[in-house]
Amino acid sequence: MRATYLVLLAACALGTLPLELLLHTRVYARWRRWLLAVLPVFVLFAAWDIWAIAAGQWRYDQRQMSGLVLPGGLPLEEALFFVVVPTCAILTLEAVRAVRGWPVGDEPEPVPELGHR
Amino acid sequence: MTYTAATAIAVVATVVLDLAVLRTRLLRRRAFWTAYAIIVGFQLIVNGVLTGRHIVVYDERRITGLRVAYAPLEDLLFGFSLVAQTLIWWVWLGRRANQRPLARKPTGPGSAPAAPAAPATAPAPSPRPGEPDQR
C-alpha cells in the first residue's frame, strides 16, 4: 500500500495531539520555538539520510511510499519523519514536565551554573 | 563508513552538544530519561513496522546484524541522537528566552544554524518568575 509510511507518520502526529490539547504542553502553541528546535535536527538528519542512501547503507520500498522524492534523493516520508518524530519527542518531554513537575533546565529561575547575578 | 560507526559518532556528538557546547545538561535530568523511556517504546513499534514490513531495507554488510524488534540495533542509537538533540535544542531555546538578559555566550560557527543573532521579535517582556516561556 502506497500510503503505509504516511499512515504511520499520521498516527504518530495524531496520537500525540492529546498531549497538547489535554496536558497543555504548549509545543505547537510556541510555534517559533518548536520550528527553531526542529530545524537544526531536520537539516542534520536529512543530510545523514541523503548520504546513507547515496552510500547504499539503506534503501526504501517505493511501493509502500508515495513515490515523491525530494532533491538529493530523500523520500517525502523521510523528510516528514524528521519533523514528526522530533515533534513527538518535544510533546513527550513537555508532558512529563506537566505531569511530574520535574525541571528540564529552561526554567526562569537562575540555575546554579549560570546564576552570576 | 558503516551505519554502526556513524551512529556511534552521533551519540558522542549528542553528549558533547549537551554537556559541552550548549551546556543544557539535559542528559542529567530525570525528566529527559523518563520521556526517552516512553519515546523508545513507541520508536520500537514504528521502527518495527518500517523494517518488519521492509519499507526500509538495510545493507547487511554495514550493520552489526543485531536486531531489536526487526530493526537494527543501530536504529536505537540513531533514534536516541535524533530525539536527544531535538530536546537539547528545545531546552536551549527556552533557556535563552526565559533567562535573558543574562549575558549570552556566542556559540561557535556552525553550531547554531537556527539561532538568530539578535531577537528578531519584539522585545520580550521581562519573564516573571514561575511563568513559562510564552513565545
gemmi code that builds the backbone of each chain (N, CA, C; Angstrom):
import gemmi

chains = {
    "A": [
        ("MET", (0.844, -1.191, 0.000), (0.000, 0.000, 0.000), (0.879, 1.242, 0.000)),
        ("ARG", (0.614, 2.139, -0.893), (1.491, 3.294, -1.077), (1.455, 4.254, 0.102)),
        ("ALA", (0.399, 4.165, 0.896), (0.243, 5.125, 1.994), (0.774, 4.587, 3.316)),
        ("THR", (1.354, 3.393, 3.317), (1.737, 2.753, 4.587), (2.577, 3.662, 5.472)),
        ("TYR", (3.648, 4.195, 4.896), (4.565, 5.021, 5.683), (3.882, 6.320, 6.124)),
        ("LEU", (3.082, 6.904, 5.221), (2.385, 8.148, 5.568), (1.375, 7.925, 6.687)),
        ("VAL", (0.700, 6.779, 6.657), (-0.278, 6.458, 7.704), (0.428, 6.336, 9.051)),
        ("LEU", (1.601, 5.723, 9.029), (2.384, 5.554, 10.255), (2.749, 6.922, 10.855)),
        ("LEU", (3.179, 7.843, 9.989), (3.537, 9.187, 10.463), (2.309, 9.930, 10.982)),
        ("ALA", (1.184, 9.772, 10.285), (-0.048, 10.439, 10.722), (-0.474, 9.906, 12.088)),
        ("ALA", (-0.285, 8.605, 12.302), (-0.642, 8.002, 13.592), (0.199, 8.609, 14.715)),
        ("CYS", (1.485, 8.837, 14.435), (2.365, 9.450, 15.440), (1.911, 10.875, 15.764)),
        ("ALA", (1.612, 11.637, 14.719), (1.227, 13.035, 14.916), (-0.118, 13.141, 15.637)),
        ("LEU", (-1.070, 12.301, 15.225), (-2.402, 12.355, 15.833), (-2.388, 11.747, 17.232)),
        ("GLY", (-1.563, 10.714, 17.409), (-1.512, 10.040, 18.702), (-0.970, 10.918, 19.814)),
        ("THR", (-0.112, 11.863, 19.454), (0.472, 12.744, 20.474), (-0.311, 14.052, 20.623)),
        ("LEU", (-1.271, 14.282, 19.737), (-2.028, 15.546, 19.786), (-2.757, 15.751, 21.123)),
        ("PRO", (-3.304, 14.672, 21.728), (-3.960, 14.872, 23.040), (-3.032, 15.474, 24.094)),
        ("LEU", (-1.735, 15.254, 23.968), (-0.806, 15.833, 24.949), (-0.906, 17.352, 24.906)),
        ("GLU", (-0.983, 17.889, 23.682), (-1.088, 19.341, 23.523), (-2.443, 19.843, 24.002)),
        ("LEU", (-3.484, 19.073, 23.694), (-4.842, 19.539, 23.965), (-5.254, 19.314, 25.418)),
        ("LEU", (-4.835, 18.195, 25.991), (-5.305, 17.847, 27.338), (-4.296, 18.213, 28.426)),
        ("LEU", (-3.003, 18.019, 28.141), (-1.988, 18.312, 29.161), (-1.408, 19.720, 29.007)),
        ("HIS", (-1.845, 20.413, 27.962), (-1.384, 21.786, 27.722), (0.145, 21.872, 27.664)),
        ("THR", (0.722, 21.017, 26.852), (2.174, 21.017, 26.705), (2.673, 22.288, 26.008)),
        ("ARG", (1.802, 22.942, 25.246), (2.123, 24.213, 24.581), (3.380, 24.115, 23.708)),
        ("VAL", (3.421, 23.082, 22.915), (4.516, 22.941, 21.956), (4.122, 23.613, 20.642)),
        ("TYR", (2.992, 23.226, 20.080), (2.522, 23.879, 18.846), (2.184, 25.342, 19.122)),
        ("ALA", (1.729, 25.614, 20.333), (1.372, 26.989, 20.684), (2.600, 27.901, 20.638)),
        ("ARG", (3.758, 27.336, 21.023), (5.017, 28.097, 20.930), (5.696, 27.711, 19.629)),
        ("TRP", (5.035, 28.046, 18.536), (5.447, 27.507, 17.240), (6.810, 28.012, 16.795)),
        ("ARG", (7.223, 29.195, 17.159), (8.558, 29.658, 16.747), (9.642, 28.792, 17.389)),
        ("ARG", (9.480, 28.600, 18.689), (10.451, 27.773, 19.409), (10.430, 26.335, 18.883)),
        ("TRP", (9.250, 25.847, 18.574), (9.095, 24.488, 18.020), (9.861, 24.365, 16.693)),
        ("LEU", (9.638, 25.321, 15.803), (10.298, 25.260, 14.496), (11.813, 25.396, 14.634)),
        ("LEU", (12.243, 26.301, 15.517), (13.691, 26.512, 15.687), (14.373, 25.298, 16.304)),
        ("ALA", (13.643, 24.556, 17.140), (14.222, 23.352, 17.753), (14.320, 22.215, 16.733)),
        ("VAL", (13.329, 22.136, 15.870), (13.303, 21.035, 14.897), (14.271, 21.301, 13.740)),
        ("LEU", (14.453, 22.573, 13.393), (15.236, 22.910, 12.193), (16.654, 22.322, 12.155)),
        ("PRO", (17.484, 22.551, 13.187), (18.859, 22.018, 13.089), (18.886, 20.498, 13.006)),
        ("VAL", (17.970, 19.851, 13.712), (17.902, 18.391, 13.700), (17.437, 17.899, 12.323)),
        ("PHE", (16.463, 18.597, 11.774), (15.961, 18.244, 10.448), (17.088, 18.316, 9.415)),
        ("VAL", (17.828, 19.405, 9.437), (18.901, 19.598, 8.460), (19.960, 18.501, 8.610)),
        ("LEU", (20.378, 18.257, 9.847), (21.445, 17.291, 10.100), (21.048, 15.868, 9.712)),
        ("PHE", (19.863, 15.462, 10.154), (19.466, 14.065, 9.924), (18.971, 13.829, 8.500)),
        ("ALA", (18.412, 14.841, 7.861), (18.061, 14.699, 6.444), (19.339, 14.547, 5.623)),
        ("ALA", (20.359, 15.315, 5.990), (21.650, 15.206, 5.292), (22.251, 13.814, 5.505)),
        ("TRP", (22.154, 13.327, 6.726), (22.648, 11.978, 7.038), (21.905, 10.945, 6.182)),
        ("ASP", (20.595, 11.098, 6.103), (19.769, 10.164, 5.343), (20.170, 10.165, 3.866)),
        ("ILE", (20.327, 11.383, 3.324), (20.709, 11.511, 1.910), (22.057, 10.837, 1.673)),
        ("TRP", (22.989, 11.062, 2.596), (24.313, 10.450, 2.487), (24.221, 8.921, 2.566)),
        ("ALA", (23.407, 8.439, 3.518), (23.297, 6.988, 3.716), (22.646, 6.303, 2.514)),
        ("ILE", (21.677, 6.979, 1.906), (21.041, 6.427, 0.706), (22.070, 6.369, -0.421)),
        ("ALA", (22.822, 7.472, -0.574), (23.839, 7.522, -1.635), (24.925, 6.476, -1.403)),
        ("ALA", (25.244, 6.218, -0.128), (26.296, 5.253, 0.204), (25.778, 3.823, 0.198)),
        ("GLY", (24.489, 3.664, -0.016), (23.926, 2.324, -0.089), (23.750, 1.648, 1.257)),
        ("GLN", (23.689, 2.450, 2.340), (23.514, 1.825, 3.662), (22.092, 1.305, 3.848)),
        ("TRP", (21.133, 2.007, 3.261), (19.749, 1.512, 3.268), (19.023, 2.042, 2.047)),
        ("ARG", (17.885, 1.399, 1.769), (17.052, 1.838, 0.654), (15.598, 1.661, 1.050)),
        ("TYR", (14.722, 2.215, 0.224), (13.295, 2.217, 0.560), (12.493, 1.453, -0.476)),
        ("ASP", (11.404, 0.855, -0.010), (10.475, 0.177, -0.902), (9.434, 1.193, -1.366)),
        ("GLN", (9.618, 1.738, -2.556), (8.741, 2.806, -3.030), (7.310, 2.330, -3.259)),
        ("ARG", (7.109, 1.008, -3.273), (5.734, 0.513, -3.449), (4.891, 0.795, -2.215)),
        ("GLN", (5.547, 1.024, -1.081), (4.815, 1.317, 0.156), (4.909, 2.789, 0.528)),
        ("MET", (5.337, 3.584, -0.462), (5.523, 5.012, -0.209), (4.883, 5.817, -1.325)),
        ("SER", (4.763, 7.131, -1.075), (4.068, 7.983, -2.039), (4.791, 8.042, -3.375)),
        ("GLY", (6.088, 7.819, -3.362), (6.869, 7.918, -4.593), (7.428, 9.309, -4.807)),
        ("LEU", (7.000, 10.259, -3.969), (7.529, 11.616, -4.079), (8.916, 11.660, -3.445)),
        ("VAL", (9.865, 12.163, -4.186), (11.249, 12.206, -3.717), (11.751, 13.637, -3.803)),
        ("LEU", (12.327, 14.123, -2.716), (12.831, 15.493, -2.671), (14.234, 15.548, -3.277)),
        ("PRO", (14.710, 16.753, -3.577), (16.062, 16.887, -4.120), (17.091, 16.205, -3.218)),
        ("GLY", (18.030, 15.504, -3.818), (19.015, 14.765, -3.048), (18.648, 13.303, -2.903)),
        ("GLY", (17.430, 12.968, -3.369), (17.001, 11.580, -3.299), (16.306, 11.214, -2.007)),
        ("LEU", (15.904, 12.235, -1.224), (15.240, 11.977, 0.053), (13.740, 11.777, -0.170)),
        ("PRO", (13.225, 10.604, 0.182), (11.771, 10.400, 0.034), (10.993, 11.361, 0.922)),
        ("LEU", (9.843, 11.801, 0.429), (8.997, 12.743, 1.188), (8.750, 12.251, 2.605)),
        ("GLU", (8.461, 10.951, 2.729), (8.139, 10.397, 4.044), (9.300, 10.538, 5.020)),
        ("GLU", (10.520, 10.404, 4.511), (11.682, 10.529, 5.385), (11.819, 11.964, 5.891)),
        ("ALA", (11.573, 12.915, 4.992), (11.628, 14.324, 5.406), (10.577, 14.585, 6.483)),
        ("LEU", (9.381, 14.054, 6.288), (8.317, 14.240, 7.280), (8.666, 13.559, 8.597)),
        ("PHE", (9.332, 12.408, 8.497), (9.755, 11.671, 9.690), (10.598, 12.563, 10.595)),
        ("PHE", (11.476, 13.366, 9.969), (12.384, 14.212, 10.753), (11.702, 15.477, 11.273)),
        ("VAL", (10.423, 15.639, 10.984), (9.626, 16.687, 11.620), (8.708, 16.064, 12.670)),
        ("VAL", (8.078, 14.964, 12.284), (7.077, 14.331, 13.157), (7.716, 13.740, 14.416)),
        ("VAL", (8.785, 12.987, 14.243), (9.394, 12.324, 15.405), (9.972, 13.340, 16.403)),
        ("PRO", (10.735, 14.343, 15.949), (11.179, 15.357, 16.903), (10.019, 16.058, 17.620)),
        ("THR", (8.938, 16.291, 16.895), (7.776, 16.941, 17.498), (7.166, 16.060, 18.582)),
        ("CYS", (7.035, 14.769, 18.287), (6.513, 13.830, 19.290), (7.424, 13.813, 20.523)),
        ("ALA", (8.721, 13.913, 20.285), (9.678, 13.890, 21.395), (9.485, 15.111, 22.296)),
        ("ILE", (9.327, 16.282, 21.689), (9.136, 17.501, 22.485), (7.828, 17.417, 23.270)),
        ("LEU", (6.788, 16.937, 22.601), (5.489, 16.796, 23.279), (5.611, 15.853, 24.473)),
        ("THR", (6.398, 14.790, 24.321), (6.562, 13.831, 25.418), (7.309, 14.459, 26.584)),
        ("LEU", (8.382, 15.183, 26.285), (9.139, 15.837, 27.359), (8.261, 16.837, 28.112)),
        ("GLU", (7.501, 17.626, 27.354), (6.631, 18.615, 27.999), (5.497, 17.943, 28.771)),
        ("ALA", (5.064, 16.781, 28.297), (4.020, 16.034, 29.012), (4.570, 15.529, 30.341)),
        ("VAL", (5.807, 15.027, 30.319), (6.443, 14.567, 31.560), (6.569, 15.732, 32.533)),
        ("ARG", (6.971, 16.881, 32.016), (7.088, 18.055, 32.877), (5.727, 18.467, 33.439)),
        ("ALA", (4.704, 18.410, 32.578), (3.366, 18.816, 33.012), (2.834, 17.901, 34.104)),
        ("VAL", (3.107, 16.607, 33.966), (2.543, 15.632, 34.912), (3.371, 15.555, 36.192)),
        ("ARG", (4.692, 15.490, 36.045), (5.554, 15.282, 37.210), (6.123, 16.565, 37.804)),
        ("GLY", (6.165, 17.619, 37.001), (6.698, 18.873, 37.505), (8.209, 18.920, 37.610)),
        ("TRP", (8.878, 17.947, 36.981), (10.344, 17.927, 37.037), (10.940, 18.997, 36.127)),
        ("PRO", (12.000, 19.659, 36.563), (12.627, 20.684, 35.713), (13.404, 20.058, 34.553)),
        ("VAL", (13.517, 20.814, 33.468), (14.320, 20.337, 32.331), (15.508, 21.260, 32.066)),
        ("GLY", (15.552, 22.409, 32.757), (16.721, 23.267, 32.611), (16.455, 24.599, 31.923)),
        ("ASP", (15.220, 24.860, 31.539), (14.927, 26.146, 30.895), (14.029, 27.022, 31.766)),
        ("GLU", (13.906, 26.640, 33.050), (13.021, 27.381, 33.932), (13.573, 28.787, 34.195)),
        ("PRO", (12.690, 29.751, 34.419), (13.128, 31.138, 34.599), (14.078, 31.352, 35.770)),
        ("GLU", (13.948, 30.553, 36.842), (14.838, 30.749, 37.978), (16.281, 30.542, 37.547)),
        ("PRO", (17.191, 31.366, 38.068), (18.600, 31.167, 37.705), (19.054, 29.788, 38.167)),
        ("VAL", (19.650, 29.062, 37.249), (20.191, 27.756, 37.622), (21.587, 27.975, 38.174)),
        ("PRO", (22.042, 27.134, 39.101), (23.305, 27.387, 39.804), (24.483, 27.660, 38.890)),
        ("GLU", (24.623, 26.891, 37.802), (25.817, 27.042, 36.977), (25.788, 28.312, 36.130)),
        ("LEU", (24.595, 28.957, 36.060), (24.522, 30.173, 35.250), (24.285, 31.413, 36.108)),
        ("GLY", (23.869, 31.185, 37.365), (23.458, 32.312, 38.174), (24.639, 33.162, 38.632)),
        ("HIS", (24.930, 34.191, 37.903), (26.029, 35.060, 38.292), (25.521, 36.482, 38.477)),
        ("ARG", (24.282, 36.595, 38.947), (23.744, 37.938, 39.156), (23.941, 38.374, 40.592)),
    ],
    "B": [
        ("MET", (31.978, 4.173, 5.368), (31.713, 4.061, 6.811), (30.470, 3.190, 7.028)),
        ("THR", (30.504, 2.403, 8.083), (29.333, 1.591, 8.391), (28.282, 2.423, 9.113)),
        ("TYR", (27.052, 1.943, 9.060), (25.967, 2.587, 9.812), (26.310, 2.529, 11.303)),
        ("THR", (26.931, 1.429, 11.717), (27.321, 1.252, 13.114), (28.239, 2.383, 13.574)),
        ("ALA", (29.268, 2.674, 12.784), (30.216, 3.722, 13.146), (29.543, 5.090, 13.149)),
        ("ALA", (28.683, 5.327, 12.155), (28.014, 6.626, 12.061), (27.138, 6.890, 13.286)),
        ("THR", (26.438, 5.854, 13.746), (25.569, 6.061, 14.911), (26.382, 6.270, 16.184)),
        ("ALA", (27.528, 5.590, 16.272), (28.389, 5.782, 17.448), (28.882, 7.222, 17.509)),
        ("ILE", (29.288, 7.746, 16.351), (29.734, 9.143, 16.296), (28.587, 10.078, 16.689)),
        ("ALA", (27.389, 9.778, 16.226), (26.231, 10.634, 16.510), (25.936, 10.688, 18.005)),
        ("VAL", (26.051, 9.548, 18.679), (25.782, 9.519, 20.120), (26.815, 10.367, 20.862)),
        ("VAL", (28.076, 10.227, 20.483), (29.126, 11.022, 21.127), (28.882, 12.512, 20.866)),
        ("ALA", (28.521, 12.851, 19.628), (28.256, 14.250, 19.284), (27.081, 14.797, 20.085)),
        ("THR", (26.101, 13.962, 20.331), (24.927, 14.378, 21.098), (25.319, 14.714, 22.540)),
        ("VAL", (26.137, 13.861, 23.125), (26.593, 14.087, 24.501), (27.432, 15.371, 24.579)),
        ("VAL", (28.294, 15.565, 23.598), (29.139, 16.761, 23.571), (28.281, 18.016, 23.409)),
        ("LEU", (27.280, 17.942, 22.530), (26.377, 19.081, 22.310), (25.697, 19.478, 23.627)),
        ("ASP", (25.251, 18.476, 24.359), (24.505, 18.737, 25.592), (25.396, 19.226, 26.737)),
        ("LEU", (26.510, 18.534, 26.940), (27.320, 18.824, 28.123), (28.358, 19.920, 27.902)),
        ("ALA", (28.846, 20.066, 26.683), (29.959, 20.982, 26.451), (29.604, 22.178, 25.572)),
        ("VAL", (28.825, 21.959, 24.508), (28.596, 23.050, 23.558), (27.474, 23.972, 24.048)),
        ("LEU", (26.281, 23.418, 24.217), (25.146, 24.239, 24.654), (24.990, 24.250, 26.178)),
        ("ARG", (25.630, 23.291, 26.831), (25.600, 23.186, 28.286), (24.186, 23.129, 28.849)),
        ("THR", (23.332, 22.436, 28.156), (21.961, 22.277, 28.623), (21.868, 21.214, 29.720)),
        ("ARG", (22.812, 20.273, 29.714), (22.862, 19.202, 30.726), (21.545, 18.447, 30.846)),
        ("LEU", (20.874, 18.327, 29.720), (19.586, 17.627, 29.724), (19.766, 16.139, 30.006)),
        ("LEU", (20.896, 15.586, 29.584), (21.136, 14.150, 29.761), (21.317, 13.779, 31.235)),
        ("ARG", (21.381, 14.794, 32.071), (21.492, 14.512, 33.514), (20.151, 14.719, 34.223)),
        ("ARG", (19.089, 14.908, 33.429), (17.782, 15.196, 34.014), (16.892, 13.955, 34.034)),
        ("ARG", (16.203, 13.782, 35.164), (15.247, 12.694, 35.279), (14.119, 12.855, 34.256)),
        ("ALA", (13.718, 14.104, 33.995), (12.624, 14.351, 33.051), (12.991, 13.833, 31.658)),
        ("PHE", (14.257, 14.020, 31.271), (14.679, 13.547, 29.950), (14.579, 12.036, 29.845)),
        ("TRP", (15.157, 11.335, 30.818), (15.214, 9.874, 30.725), (13.831, 9.253, 30.848)),
        ("THR", (12.941, 9.908, 31.604), (11.565, 9.423, 31.679), (10.886, 9.572, 30.317)),
        ("ALA", (11.056, 10.749, 29.720), (10.471, 10.980, 28.396), (11.070, 10.010, 27.382)),
        ("TYR", (12.386, 9.815, 27.459), (13.045, 8.935, 26.495), (12.554, 7.492, 26.634)),
        ("ALA", (12.321, 7.064, 27.875), (11.819, 5.697, 28.089), (10.468, 5.501, 27.404)),
        ("ILE", (9.647, 6.528, 27.445), (8.343, 6.458, 26.765), (8.551, 6.447, 25.256)),
        ("ILE", (9.417, 7.360, 24.781), (9.641, 7.500, 23.340), (10.229, 6.221, 22.749)),
        ("VAL", (11.176, 5.605, 23.461), (11.854, 4.445, 22.887), (10.878, 3.284, 22.704)),
        ("GLY", (9.879, 3.211, 23.558), (8.852, 2.179, 23.387), (8.106, 2.357, 22.076)),
        ("PHE", (7.709, 3.607, 21.810), (6.999, 3.880, 20.557), (7.935, 3.777, 19.351)),
        ("GLN", (9.199, 4.115, 19.583), (10.166, 4.005, 18.486), (10.301, 2.548, 18.031)),
        ("LEU", (10.293, 1.641, 19.002), (10.414, 0.227, 18.646), (9.221, -0.225, 17.804)),
        ("ILE", (8.047, 0.326, 18.097), (6.862, -0.023, 17.314), (6.981, 0.531, 15.894)),
        ("VAL", (7.299, 1.834, 15.795), (7.379, 2.477, 14.479), (8.503, 1.852, 13.645)),
        ("ASN", (9.675, 1.677, 14.266), (10.785, 1.068, 13.548), (10.489, -0.382, 13.190)),
        ("GLY", (9.776, -1.052, 14.084), (9.411, -2.438, 13.815), (8.537, -2.547, 12.574)),
        ("VAL", (7.610, -1.599, 12.429), (6.751, -1.589, 11.241), (7.572, -1.270, 9.993)),
        ("LEU", (8.419, -0.236, 10.108), (9.198, 0.203, 8.938), (10.150, -0.892, 8.446)),
        ("THR", (10.752, -1.610, 9.377), (11.712, -2.643, 8.961), (11.041, -4.004, 8.784)),
        ("GLY", (10.076, -4.317, 9.651), (9.381, -5.599, 9.551), (8.591, -5.725, 8.262)),
        ("ARG", (8.048, -4.621, 7.780), (7.311, -4.629, 6.512), (8.221, -4.321, 5.332)),
        ("HIS", (9.515, -4.206, 5.607), (10.520, -3.974, 4.564), (10.282, -2.686, 3.789)),
        ("ILE", (9.770, -1.665, 4.498), (9.673, -0.338, 3.889), (11.090, 0.238, 3.800)),
        ("VAL", (11.863, 0.003, 4.849), (13.280, 0.355, 4.841), (14.085, -0.949, 4.861)),
        ("VAL", (15.049, -1.056, 3.961), (15.872, -2.263, 3.872), (17.334, -1.858, 4.032)),
        ("TYR", (18.019, -2.517, 4.951), (19.402, -2.163, 5.250), (20.385, -3.071, 4.524)),
        ("ASP", (21.538, -2.523, 4.216), (22.638, -3.308, 3.671), (23.266, -4.074, 4.839)),
        ("GLU", (23.119, -5.380, 4.831), (23.567, -6.204, 5.962), (25.074, -6.093, 6.216)),
        ("ARG", (25.808, -5.662, 5.190), (27.268, -5.554, 5.368), (27.647, -4.313, 6.172)),
        ("ARG", (26.705, -3.371, 6.314), (27.018, -2.106, 7.002), (26.456, -2.046, 8.410)),
        ("ILE", (25.883, -3.142, 8.888), (25.349, -3.158, 10.251), (25.882, -4.380, 10.986)),
        ("THR", (25.752, -4.354, 12.320), (26.264, -5.488, 13.099), (25.418, -6.737, 12.879)),
        ("GLY", (24.156, -6.533, 12.541), (23.256, -7.663, 12.376), (22.418, -7.934, 13.612)),
        ("LEU", (22.774, -7.276, 14.720), (21.964, -7.391, 15.929), (20.670, -6.607, 15.711)),
        ("ARG", (19.555, -7.235, 16.009), (18.279, -6.574, 15.766), (17.383, -6.597, 16.997)),
        ("VAL", (16.607, -5.528, 17.137), (15.621, -5.418, 18.215), (14.287, -5.139, 17.545)),
        ("ALA", (13.328, -6.026, 17.715), (12.015, -5.848, 17.080), (12.188, -5.550, 15.589)),
        ("TYR", (12.869, -6.403, 14.882), (13.145, -6.333, 13.438), (14.195, -5.285, 13.061)),
        ("ALA", (14.260, -4.192, 13.824), (15.116, -3.069, 13.430), (16.556, -3.305, 13.882)),
        ("PRO", (17.527, -2.835, 13.093), (18.921, -2.960, 13.516), (19.147, -2.243, 14.841)),
        ("LEU", (20.021, -2.783, 15.642), (20.366, -2.158, 16.919), (20.790, -0.706, 16.708)),
        ("GLU", (21.435, -0.457, 15.567), (21.921, 0.895, 15.267), (20.796, 1.919, 15.246)),
        ("ASP", (19.592, 1.469, 14.871), (18.466, 2.401, 14.819), (18.151, 2.995, 16.190)),
        ("LEU", (18.428, 2.227, 17.239), (18.188, 2.746, 18.588), (19.118, 3.925, 18.869)),
        ("LEU", (20.363, 3.800, 18.405), (21.332, 4.885, 18.610), (20.982, 6.087, 17.732)),
        ("PHE", (20.562, 5.820, 16.498), (20.117, 6.867, 15.586), (18.936, 7.617, 16.217)),
        ("GLY", (17.971, 6.859, 16.713), (16.784, 7.454, 17.327), (17.113, 8.247, 18.573)),
        ("PHE", (18.025, 7.698, 19.375), (18.438, 8.423, 20.575), (19.030, 9.782, 20.202)),
        ("SER", (19.907, 9.785, 19.205), (20.555, 11.032, 18.795), (19.528, 12.030, 18.265)),
        ("LEU", (18.624, 11.543, 17.450), (17.583, 12.400, 16.870), (16.724, 13.037, 17.972)),
        ("VAL", (16.260, 12.201, 18.878), (15.377, 12.672, 19.942), (16.118, 13.582, 20.927)),
        ("ALA", (17.287, 13.134, 21.365), (18.021, 13.900, 22.371), (18.449, 15.264, 21.816)),
        ("GLN", (18.934, 15.289, 20.580), (19.372, 16.577, 20.014), (18.203, 17.539, 19.873)),
        ("THR", (17.049, 17.021, 19.483), (15.862, 17.880, 19.390), (15.546, 18.503, 20.746)),
        ("LEU", (15.551, 17.674, 21.783), (15.180, 18.156, 23.120), (16.247, 19.101, 23.678)),
        ("ILE", (17.491, 18.857, 23.326), (18.575, 19.749, 23.756), (18.354, 21.150, 23.160)),
        ("TRP", (18.048, 21.193, 21.856), (17.789, 22.497, 21.215), (16.540, 23.149, 21.809)),
        ("TRP", (15.530, 22.348, 22.072), (14.276, 22.861, 22.647), (14.540, 23.537, 23.993)),
        ("VAL", (15.297, 22.853, 24.839), (15.589, 23.403, 26.165), (16.502, 24.623, 26.049)),
        ("TRP", (17.468, 24.537, 25.150), (18.393, 25.662, 24.962), (17.633, 26.915, 24.527)),
        ("LEU", (16.690, 26.768, 23.609), (15.900, 27.900, 23.136), (15.037, 28.463, 24.263)),
        ("GLY", (14.474, 27.559, 25.066), (13.644, 28.008, 26.177), (14.454, 28.728, 27.231)),
        ("ARG", (15.640, 28.197, 27.497), (16.510, 28.821, 28.497), (16.925, 30.209, 28.043)),
        ("ARG", (17.219, 30.300, 26.754), (17.646, 31.555, 26.168), (16.547, 32.619, 26.291)),
        ("ALA", (15.310, 32.198, 26.102), (14.192, 33.135, 26.150), (13.830, 33.490, 27.593)),
        ("ASN", (13.925, 32.500, 28.487), (13.470, 32.699, 29.861), (14.499, 33.366, 30.748)),
        ("GLN", (15.749, 33.207, 30.398), (16.791, 33.648, 31.330), (17.571, 34.845, 30.822)),
        ("ARG", (17.035, 35.523, 29.775), (17.632, 36.798, 29.441), (17.286, 37.785, 30.544)),
        ("PRO", (17.999, 38.853, 30.781), (19.081, 39.306, 29.923), (20.454, 38.864, 30.408)),
        ("LEU", (20.564, 37.643, 30.907), (21.886, 37.148, 31.272), (22.784, 37.211, 30.045)),
        ("ALA", (24.042, 37.446, 30.275), (24.979, 37.540, 29.160), (24.924, 36.256, 28.344)),
        ("ARG", (24.783, 36.422, 27.067), (24.644, 35.276, 26.181), (25.995, 34.939, 25.580)),
        ("LYS", (26.400, 33.729, 25.793), (27.675, 33.323, 25.207), (27.493, 33.126, 23.708)),
        ("PRO", (28.384, 33.686, 22.891), (28.279, 33.416, 21.462), (28.609, 31.954, 21.207)),
        ("THR", (27.822, 31.342, 20.360), (28.079, 29.943, 20.039), (29.051, 29.877, 18.878)),
        ("GLY", (29.703, 28.765, 18.773), (30.702, 28.581, 17.725), (30.079, 28.623, 16.346)),
        ("PRO", (30.871, 28.916, 15.324), (30.333, 28.982, 13.968), (29.781, 27.619, 13.554)),
        ("GLY", (28.600, 27.666, 13.017), (28.003, 26.448, 12.515), (27.335, 25.604, 13.570)),
        ("SER", (27.507, 25.965, 14.815), (26.916, 25.123, 15.849), (25.464, 25.471, 16.098)),
        ("ALA", (25.046, 26.632, 15.682), (23.676, 27.035, 15.936), (23.046, 27.607, 14.679)),
        ("PRO", (22.733, 26.739, 13.718), (22.217, 27.238, 12.443), (20.879, 27.944, 12.589)),
        ("ALA", (20.155, 27.621, 13.679), (18.816, 28.179, 13.785), (18.755, 29.392, 14.697)),
        ("ALA", (19.866, 29.707, 15.311), (19.802, 30.742, 16.325), (19.933, 32.127, 15.724)),
        ("PRO", (18.933, 32.960, 15.913), (19.086, 34.338, 15.459), (20.109, 35.054, 16.322)),
        ("ALA", (20.905, 35.908, 15.704), (21.961, 36.592, 16.449), (21.361, 37.573, 17.451)),
        ("ALA", (20.275, 38.167, 17.073), (19.608, 39.112, 17.953), (18.126, 38.792, 17.921)),
        ("PRO", (17.413, 39.149, 18.963), (15.976, 38.857, 18.956), (15.307, 39.517, 17.762)),
        ("ALA", (14.743, 38.699, 16.893), (14.105, 39.241, 15.712), (12.704, 39.736, 16.049)),
        ("THR", (12.189, 39.197, 17.129), (10.832, 39.571, 17.501), (10.862, 40.819, 18.366)),
        ("ALA", (9.696, 41.294, 18.695), (9.600, 42.471, 19.555), (10.258, 42.163, 20.894)),
        ("PRO", (10.784, 43.177, 21.549), (11.423, 42.933, 22.841), (10.458, 42.222, 23.780)),
        ("ALA", (10.940, 41.121, 24.313), (10.066, 40.332, 25.182), (9.947, 40.999, 26.530)),
        ("PRO", (8.784, 40.918, 27.124), (8.657, 41.436, 28.482), (9.534, 40.617, 29.410)),
        ("SER", (10.023, 41.242, 30.447), (10.888, 40.506, 31.351), (10.109, 39.344, 31.940)),
        ("PRO", (10.717, 38.164, 31.915), (9.982, 36.991, 32.374), (9.684, 37.077, 33.856)),
        ("ARG", (8.440, 36.776, 34.171), (8.071, 36.759, 35.578), (8.415, 35.391, 36.156)),
        ("PRO", (8.879, 35.361, 37.388), (9.255, 34.076, 37.982), (8.077, 33.111, 37.957)),
        ("GLY", (8.380, 31.876, 37.612), (7.362, 30.850, 37.652), (6.486, 30.816, 36.421)),
        ("GLU", (6.685, 31.775, 35.551), (5.848, 31.785, 34.361), (6.638, 31.185, 33.195)),
        ("PRO", (6.081, 30.184, 32.540), (6.832, 29.549, 31.457), (6.974, 30.480, 30.257)),
        ("ASP", (7.929, 30.134, 29.430), (8.188, 30.877, 28.209), (6.902, 31.031, 27.404)),
        ("GLN", (6.577, 32.276, 27.074), (5.314, 32.498, 26.377), (5.477, 32.615, 24.871)),
        ("ARG", (6.692, 32.553, 24.387), (6.875, 32.766, 22.957), (6.377, 31.588, 22.135)),
    ],
}
model = gemmi.Model(1)
for chain_id, residues in chains.items():
    chain = gemmi.Chain(chain_id)
    for i, (resn, *xyz) in enumerate(residues, 1):
        res = gemmi.Residue()
        res.name, res.seqid = resn, gemmi.SeqId(i, " ")
        for name, pos in zip(("N", "CA", "C"), xyz):
            atom = gemmi.Atom()
            atom.name, atom.element = name, gemmi.Element(name[0])
            atom.pos, atom.b_iso = gemmi.Position(*pos), 0.0
            res.add_atom(atom)
        chain.add_residue(res)
    model.add_chain(chain)
structure = gemmi.Structure()
structure.add_model(model)
structure.setup_entities()
